[in-house]
Amino acid sequence: MKRTTLEGFLSTKPLYYKEIDHTRIYYAYTLLKPHIKHPKTVHIVGTNGKGSTGRILAHLAAKSKLSVGHYSSPHILKFNERIWLDGSDASDETLQTAHRVLFDILGEEMADILSYFEYTTLLAFVVFQECDLMVLEAGLGGEFDATNVCDKELSIITPIGLDHQAFLGETIEEIAATKIRSIQDRVLLAPQIYAEVIEIATKISGEKGTKLFLNEKVETKNKQLEKIAQDKGWADYLISNATVAMQALDILNISYNVDDLMDLELFGRFYPLANNIRIDVGHNPLAASAVVNALDKKVVLIYNSLDDKDYEEVLRILKPKVKRVEIMKIDAQRATRLEEIEKALETVGLEYSYYENKIDENENYLVFGSFYTVEAFLKQREVQHSIK
């Protein structure tokens, strides 16, 4: 029966909801909690940098011989990417076993009413229950996010900017408050673009009696890190995210070796897919600013966007480093209408055409705009290579 498999069951759930009942995940968690162990947990909240910060932290901890789980979203090519266990994406068998356990505990009615993200968050809890450390990446929120149902040893607040305003608020202050209210006993604040975020973090920490740590640079370790980053072609924002992850491990008293970052691949994060192609799953103005600072030459931008993003502003930020744009068609529920992308490109003043699965070896390319854009690009290249 289709719903007995995890893939079949998740296929019945829409990925996006206009409104969500935030109480149901708490009820579902009370059903699950007595049946599983709960590892020491790090909760990562913010607008940008959550995935790479979490993966760096999880990777270094796993290399220090701890059993570590990292839950992130969305995925690029396969669902298993969301649930990373001890250095690898969870296997189909592991996920299927966890699904059977979770479904039996929750019961059919509760399992059915949970959203895609809510159910998969609890699924990660089942998979990670024997771990020493669990790293949870919040979805689009903080206070009301499904990942906020459990207690945590440490919260990390990555850079906060304008995104998902319909859910989180129209101003930086509102968005920051919604995200930061998820903190408990200890919080580490990454470097921020907006001073308001630091003010709100200080205020909420004081109200909750939370110990607030600001990101610090540790010069000895940063020299090692900068050498590794240079060898791996990391952008400055990835170096910054690594320093945050390392400080989080220090706060948790987890030992690590910076050199272990040499074998870490941050796929989709300013990632060198080929000598002349970088892929980045960023999709908002904050991400665009980070990427444009990382580019050392002009590129052909392969681009598309979801309709809730400020794609015109993203294109305006990227314009100084863009020769021309090739629009990538994507299959997504919230994809922006192609006419709107064209209109934005004309307003910003960028020459454009549509991507035809052709890469000029004499050009440099950046694939950017969303997980869906990167996924569509990778799948087209895979088909092209299989034909050759």
N, C-alpha and C positions, 0 to 999 in steps of 0.2 A: 504494500500500500504506500502511495506516494508520501504521505505525511509521516511515515515511520522513519524515513531518512532525514537527516538534518537538512540537506539541500532541498528536499521536497517540502519540508515543513517551513523553512525560511522563505521559499518561493511564494507561499501563500500570504506573506506579510508585506505590506507596502513599506518602502524605505523611508518615506516622508509623510508627516502628518501636519495638518494646519494647527491642530490643537492636541495636546497630550494630557491625560490625567496623571499628574505627578505623584499621586498617592498610591497607585497600583504597584509600582516597583517596590515600594516599602513593604507592602503587604506580601508580595511574592518573596521578598528577601526574608521576611519572618518565617515563611514556610520552609525555605531552604536552609537558613542559618544553623538550625540544630543538627543538620545531617552532614555538615562539612567542616573541615578545619579552616581556619582563616590565617594566612601568613601575614607577616609584617608587611605593611602596604605603603607605597608612595603614590600619591594622587597628583597628576599633572594637569593643570588648568591654564588656559590662556588662548590667545588668538593664533599665534604662530610659534613654530618650534617645538610643539609638544611631542611629535613623533620622533624627531631626531634626538631630542634631549632624553626622552624615555629609552630609546634604543641604546644610546651611548651608556646610560646608567646601567641598564639591564645587562649589556654586553660585558662591561667591566666587572660587575658583580658576579656574573656567571663564570668569567675567567678566573675569579678568585675562589672558585670551587663551591660557590653557593648554588642551590637550585633556584632558578629565577623564571618567573613568567612575566611577559609583557603584553598587555592588551592595548591595541591601537585601532584606529579606523580613519577613513575607510580603507579598503584594499585596492590594489591596482589590477591584478590579474586573477587572483584566487582568494576565496574567503579565508583559507588557512593562514594567510599573512597577518590577520588580525590577532591571532592567538599564538604567540611565539613562546616556546618552552625550551629552556636550556640550550639556546643557540640555534634553534631551527623552528620553522613554522610547524605547528602541531599537525600530526598526520591525520588522514581521513578517519582512520580507525579510532584514534584518540578522541576526535571530535564526535564521532558517532556514539561511542560508549558514553561520553559525557552527556550527550543529548538524551539518550535513553534514561540515564540516571535523573537528569533534571526534569524531564517530562513526567516521569513517574512520581517525583516528589511534589511537583506543582499541581499535577492533575490537568486534565484536558482543558477545562474551562479557563483556568488561570493562564496556562501556557498559550492558549489561543488569543487572549485579550492583550497580552504583552506586545509591545512594539518590537520590530526587528532588532533595534539597538538594545532595548531592555532585555530581551531574551538572550541575546548573544553576550551581554555583560554578565549575566548570571551563569551562562555556559562557561565563560572564562573562569569564574570563581570555582566551578567544579573541576575544571582541568588543572587549575593551579593550587588546589587545596593541600598538596603535599610539598609545595615549594617553601623555601626559606624566605623569599622576598617576592612580592607581587607589585608590579608597576602598572598603574591604571591611567590611561589617557582619557580625559573627559571628552565627550562628543562636542556639541556646540555650546554647552553651558558650564555651570559650576554648581551653584546652589541646588538647582533642580535637575541636575544631570543624573542619569541612572547609575553612573560610577560613584556617586556621592552617598550611596546607601550604607556603605561600610565604614568602620573606623580606620584611620590612617595614622601612621607614625610621623609622616611628613607630607606637607603639600608643597608643590613647586608651582609658582606662578610665572609662566613664560610671557614674552612680550604681548601686551594687550593693545588691540587697535579696533577700528570700526569694522564689524562683520556681523552677520545674522541679526541686524537691528530689529527685525520683526519679532524675534523671540527674546532678545536680550536688552533692548533699549536703544534710544536714538543717539545718546551721547557717550563719550568715553567714560564719564563718571558712572552712568547707569550700567554700562556693560561691565566695567571693572567691579562695581559693587556686587552684581549678580554672580560673577565668577569667584570673587575673593571671599564671599560669605560661606563658601564651602570649606574653609580652613578649620582646623581643630587645634591641636596643642603646639605644633611647630610649622612654620612656613618659611620657605626660601624664595625670595623675590629676585627674579632675573633682571638684568638691565632693561629699562623701559624707555620707550620713545616719549611717552607723555608723563609729565610730572604729576598729573592728577592721580595716576595709578599708584604712585608711591604714597601720596597723601592718603588715599583711600585704604591702602594696605595697612598703613600705620594706624589709622583710625579704627578699622575693624579688628586688627590684632589687639589693640588696647581694650576694646569693648569685650572681646572674647577671652582675654588673658592668654593670648597666643604669643609664643616666642618668635619674633621676627628676625630672620637672617637676610642681610643684603648680600648679593653676589660679590665675592672678593676675588681678585686675581692673585694666584699663588705663583710667583715668578719662576721658581725652579721648575715646577711642573709645566708652566706655560711654555718654557723654552723647549721642553720635550714635545709638547703638544703642537707648537708652531712648526717644528721640524716634520712631525707626522702629517700635519695638515698640508704642508707644502708638498710633501711626497704624494699625498693622495688628491691634491687639487681641490681641497676644501675651500669654500668661501668663508669670509670673515664671520658670517652669522653662525656657521657650523662650529667654528672655534669658540665663539661665545657660548653656544649651547653646550659644548663639551665642558667648559669651565663650570657651568652651572651644575651639570651632572656630577662632575668630580667633587664639587663642594657638598652636594647632597650626600654623596657616599661618605665624605668626611663627617658630616653631621650625624649620620647613622652609624659611625664607627665601623664601616666596612672597608677593609683594606683593598687596594687595587694597584695594578701596574699600568701606567699610562701607555707603555709600549704595546700593550694588548690591543690598542686601537688600530694598530697596523693591519689587522686582519678583519676589521669591521667594514662592511659595505652598507652605506646609507642609500639604498636604492631609491631613486626618485627625488633625492634632495640634492639639487645641483650636481647630479650624477653624470659622469662622463661615459655615456653609452658607446661612443666612438670618438676618434680623435677630433672630429668636427661637430659632434652632437652632444648637447647636454639636455637632460630631462629634469624638470622640477615640478612637483605637484602643487606648488603655491598657487593661490587663486585670488588674493585680495591685495589692496594697496600696500599694506605692510610687507607682504611677501615680495611684491614687485620692487619695492625700494631696496630690500635686501639683495635681490638678484641683480638689479641694475648696478649696484655698487660692486658686485662680484665680477661682472663682465669686464674683460680687458680689451675687447674688440667688438665691433658691430656684428650683429647676427641677423639671420633670417628667423623671424619668430613664427613658429607653428602654434596656432592659438585657437582656443574657444573658451566659453565660460558658461557657468550656470546663471540662471536669470535673476538670482538674488544677490549677485555680486556687482560691485561698482566697476564694470568692465571698461567704461570710458576712462575713468581715472587710472585704472591699471595700465591701459594703453598709453595714456599721457605720460605716466611715470617711466615706462619702458622706452618711449620714443627715442630719446637721445642715443640709445645703443641698438636701434633697430633699423636695418636697411629696408626691409619690406616685410609684409605679413602674409602667411599662407594659412587660410582658415581651415581648421580640421573639423570635419563633420563628426558629431558624437551622438550616440544613442543613450539619452538620459532623460528621465522624467522631467527634470527641471532645466533642460538645455535652453539657452537663449535662442530666440528666433534668429535665423541667419541674417535676415534683413536688419535686425537691430545691431548685430555685430558689424555689418557693413556700414550702417549709419554712424556708429561710434568711430570706426576707422576713418571715415570721411571727415567727421568733425575734428578729430585729432590731427588729421593730415598725414595719414600713412598709406602708402601704396599697398594694394592687396590683391590676392588671387586665391584660388582654392588649392589645398594640398592634393597632389596627384600621385603620392607615393614615390616621388623622385627626389633623390638627394644628390646635390652637386658637390663633388669632392673638393671643389675650390671655394666653397662657402662654409661658414660656421652657422650652426643652427641651435636654437633654444626652443624646446618643446615645453609649453607653459600654459596654465589656465585652469587646471583642475586635475584630479585623479582620472576623470573620464577622458580628458584630452590625451594624457600620457598613455592610458590604456588603449585608446583607439590607435594611436601612433604605433605602439609596440605590436599590436595585433596585425596591423597592415604590413609592418616590416617582416613579421613572422611569416605571413602568407607569401610575401614577395620572395623571401629567402627559400621557402619550401618549394617554390616553383622553379627556382634556378637550378 
